[in-house]
């Protein structure tokens, strides 16, 4: 206690930092309890990851006071960081194991990749917007998530050289299910992807690949920014 008082009296800035960190941790705890558990998220690994990853580090500074609110936030370049519940819901649906190889399409801020990396050691993530991809790499590596494999490119085509993947998560809305992603999904694997018309409500779809067929299941209605294709940027 004496040492703590000495630190607080000598370094006020450090005291302020400690208070803010405690505040963010409290906000994460409340987020998990009020936004996730209360809505049926019950996967222990998902809840632990959501409670640990500092979401405020993945949003612009002017958005940090709202980092743990129940909604999506803008991260620049016309993109958003998804609502915490949606991040948790999609993660839970993947049913990841420690050794699962997972591909994320749409790195964005890097937040979803960090959540995945708390559950599995094999995370691959693709971002088509170079500025966002570089920012995400800086944040992720700065937080110690150096084992995440990041790539700037067209996520529609997946990452063939590292396929097959046990799980694929698409964090942008597609008008159709990309064929390359289905091909790169391992037999017994699962993909979660929002599909539907741009500027409209999409359906979050679960795809399970069995030895004999592809099974599709509608999960819930969602809104996502469009899945950007390379040719759209020309």
Secondary structure as UniProt FT lines:
FT   HELIX           2..10
FT   HELIX           12..30
FT   HELIX           31..36
FT   HELIX           37..39
FT   HELIX           44..52
FT   HELIX           55..58
FT   HELIX           61..66
FT   TURN            67..68
FT   STRAND          73..76
FT   TURN            77..78
FT   STRAND          79..81
FT   HELIX           84..94
FT   TURN            98..99
FT   STRAND          101..105
FT   TURN            108..109
FT   HELIX           111..117
FT   TURN            118..119
FT   STRAND          122..127
FT   HELIX           130..142
FT   TURN            143..144
FT   TURN            146..147
FT   STRAND          149..152
FT   HELIX           155..157
FT   HELIX           160..162
FT   STRAND          165..174
FT   HELIX           179..184
FT   STRAND          185..195
FT   TURN            198..199
FT   STRAND          202..209
FT   STRAND          214..222
FT   HELIX           230..233
//
